Each structure stands twice: as C-alpha cells, then as structure tokens.
Amino acid sequence: MDGDMKFELSSPAFAEGDEIPTRYTCQGENFSPPLTISGTPKGTAKLALVMHDPDAPNGDFLHWTLWHLNPNIREIPENTVPDDALQGMNSAGSVGYMGPCPPSGIHHYIFNLYALDTTMNLPEGTRRAELMKALDNHVVAQTALSGTFSA
C-alpha cells in the first residue's frame, strides 16, 4: 500500500473542479469516468465510493455508490465496475452509475472515496442510507474529487 503518500482520488478525464466531459453525462455515453486512486492507507480492508450532486433541486442527488473495492486497486477504468465490487441504488431508482444530468445551471458532482477498516456485507442494490450507516465508525481516511457540469 502507499501508506506514505497522501490518500487521493483523481481522474485522467478531468482535473479537480473542472467540467466533467460530456461523454460521462446523460448528454453523452453516460459512462462512468476513469478514476485513479493513490496513497491508500496501510491496513485498509476495503474502499467505498459515493458520487453525488449537492446542487440538485430536490436535495442531494445520488449518482453512484460502489463498495467492496480491493484496497490495492489503483484505477477504476472508464465504464467498468472492478471485480468483486458492488453497486448500490442511485436516486433515479436504478443500480449503477448515472451520469450528471442537471435540469438547469451549473451543478457540482462530488466523488467521495472512503478507506475502511472492515468489509461491509451489503447486497448489490443497497440504498445510500444503509451504506452510509455501514460506513459509520469504519472510515480510516477519505478523499474527494469534484467536477462540474451544466445543462
């Protein structure tokens, strides 16, 4: 593990705070963007990822949850779910990734990555509230990547 490095999440598709390319949105292919993970703390059992839009008109919109990620993983390629990883229910009521699709204006999309000290035994399709409850008291480190997209 990269215990001496800072725990970071980045993407070769967009820099922190930049616009997410159309390819990864509802106006494009709606693919999940490629993500790069570095500095995972020593002793991490699993990783979990939560992508959400805090600017959504009806409250924080959940676009993607992914957990049970191997702590040795260094990248999540475009439009893939790593082996053994599980996806949860998004705010649109489907399991898996849903790209940015704001009704109007500029929205911010935050990818939160959590390093966990345990394995969560949650089934595919788990809802956000259950996932966040399972994360309680098990997060040893966290990092985030944010991007924007406008309608």
C-alpha atoms as one frame of an Amber mdcrd trajectory, in Angstrom:
protein
   0.000   0.000   0.000   1.042   3.591  -0.482   0.971   4.437   3.191   3.421
   7.328   2.932   1.520   9.093   0.171  -1.487  11.337   0.590  -4.773   9.472
   0.009  -6.092  10.930  -3.243  -8.722  10.393  -5.904  -8.207  11.877  -9.369
  -9.293  11.321 -12.950  -7.374  11.409 -16.214 -10.609  12.745 -17.792 -10.928
  15.967 -15.753  -8.998  17.896 -13.119 -10.313  18.834  -9.675 -13.069  21.433
 -10.070 -13.123  21.253 -13.877 -16.051  20.387 -16.123 -16.788  16.690 -16.458
 -16.557  15.730 -20.158 -19.919  15.205 -21.882 -19.008  11.543 -22.536 -19.646
  10.817 -18.822 -23.053  12.542 -18.681 -26.615  11.922 -19.860 -25.833  14.125
 -22.871 -23.089  11.707 -23.930 -22.484   7.981 -23.460 -23.319   8.128 -19.719
 -20.136   6.157 -18.955 -18.595   6.303 -15.507 -15.344   8.298 -15.732 -11.940
   6.707 -15.235 -10.685   7.224 -11.682  -7.197   6.941 -10.195  -6.568   6.096
  -6.532  -3.303   6.749  -4.721  -1.995   6.728  -1.156  -4.443   4.173   0.228
  -3.596   3.940   3.953  -1.887   0.822   5.264  -4.353  -1.540   6.904  -7.298
  -0.537   4.710  -9.671  -3.510   4.378 -11.880  -2.153   1.578 -12.700   1.065
  -0.283 -16.114   2.632  -0.949 -17.077   5.359  -3.435 -20.084   7.703  -3.356
 -20.834  10.158  -6.212 -23.474  12.801  -5.575 -24.802  16.193  -6.660 -25.437
  18.506  -3.688 -26.886  21.166  -6.039 -29.882  19.095  -7.180 -33.219  20.957
  -6.855 -34.814  18.290  -4.646 -31.819  17.782  -2.390 -28.563  15.857  -2.675
 -28.913  13.518  -5.690 -27.031  10.236  -5.515 -25.439   9.235  -8.834 -23.351
   6.191  -7.907 -22.252   4.059  -4.986 -19.591   1.427  -5.243 -18.142  -0.585
  -2.375 -16.209  -3.712  -1.547 -13.351  -2.298  -3.638  -9.994  -4.013  -3.186
  -7.669  -1.651  -1.264  -4.833  -2.440  -3.700  -6.776  -1.041  -6.654  -5.086
   1.943  -8.305  -7.621   2.702 -11.017 -11.216   2.198 -11.971 -11.263   2.236
 -15.785 -13.936   4.111 -17.703 -17.362   2.459 -17.696 -16.305  -0.502 -15.546
 -17.070  -1.960 -12.157 -13.999  -3.639 -10.667 -14.114  -7.363  -9.898 -15.851
  -8.110  -6.581 -17.140  -4.529  -6.227 -20.851  -3.973  -5.625 -23.063  -1.088
  -6.744 -25.963   0.490  -4.923 -29.259   2.083  -5.847 -28.969   5.649  -7.164
 -31.537   8.423  -6.671 -33.156   7.563 -10.015 -34.067   4.148  -8.623 -31.626
   2.043 -10.630 -28.484   0.169  -9.655 -25.248   1.530 -11.043 -23.817   4.732
 -12.446 -25.971   7.631 -13.585 -24.026  10.470 -15.126 -24.517  14.165 -14.498
 -27.806  15.399 -15.943 -28.706  18.729 -14.327 -32.082  20.293 -15.176 -30.514
  23.774 -15.329 -27.450  25.718 -14.302 -24.046  24.519 -13.170 -24.003  21.596
 -10.754 -21.132  20.169  -8.726 -20.534  16.432  -8.696 -18.529  15.035  -5.809
 -16.830  11.651  -5.792 -16.119  10.735  -2.142 -13.696   7.852  -1.630 -13.537
   6.147   1.758 -10.825   3.831   3.120 -12.445   1.371   5.517 -11.148  -0.801
   8.335 -13.711  -3.527   7.616 -15.569  -5.374   4.894 -19.206  -4.358   4.600
 -21.575  -7.236   3.958 -24.153  -5.272   2.000 -26.012  -6.715  -1.003 -25.940
  -5.222  -4.515 -28.612  -2.526  -4.780 -28.217  -1.283  -1.190 -29.605   2.224
  -0.686 -27.484   5.197   0.340 -28.769   5.468   3.924 -27.824   1.847   4.646
 -24.412   2.288   3.037 -23.670   5.464   4.998 -24.783   3.771   8.229 -22.437
   0.858   7.481 -19.572   3.334   6.954 -20.102   4.829  10.435 -17.043   4.318
  12.650 -15.198   2.389   9.914 -13.698   5.216   7.837  -9.937   5.452   8.406
  -9.381   8.050   5.668 -11.357   9.827   2.993 -10.686  11.956  -0.045 -12.768
  13.550  -2.752 -12.731  14.639  -6.367 -15.220  17.161  -7.697 -16.245  18.271
 -11.142 -18.974  20.403 -12.651 -21.473  20.059 -15.450 -24.185  22.378 -16.739
 -27.334  21.769 -18.725
